[in-house]
Amino acid sequence: MEIFFEFLFELYAELVMLAVPEKTKSKTVKILAACLVALVLFGVLFLFGFGVERVNAGHTATGALCIAGAVLLGLAQLIAGLCLSGKSE
């Protein structure tokens, strides 16, 4: 199970990094995009972990909302990364 989560995290990280432009005129844009991607990634992980903790504590509705929010935010980030990478090439 641990190998599955490691693979899933690496795949997610690779897909998310598509949002960072490779060919830009400025290094600042690339650094800001990478920082934004990392910030959202840590936010998704925190929200998912918090949701799992709430479910384990017995607050099923709150935990399920947090987990669903993390999944939706992660999917939105992946879709935005794929859309942005398609326009830059």
C-alpha positions, 0 to 999 in steps of 0.5 A: 500500500505504501508503494501505491501511495508513493507512486500516486504522489510522484505521478501527481507531482509530475503532472502538477509541474506541467503548470510551470513554464519551461520557456519563459523570458523571465526566471521570476515567472518560473520561480513564482509558478513553482512556488504557487504549485508547491503551496497548493500541493501542500494545501491539498495534502494538509486538507486531505490529512485533516479530513482523514483525521476528522473522519477518524475522530467521528466527524464524518460529514466534516471529514468527507467535505475536507477530503472532497475539497482536497480531491476537487482542488487537486483535480483543478490543479491538474487540469490547469497544469495540463491546459497551461502546458498545452498553450506553451508548446 
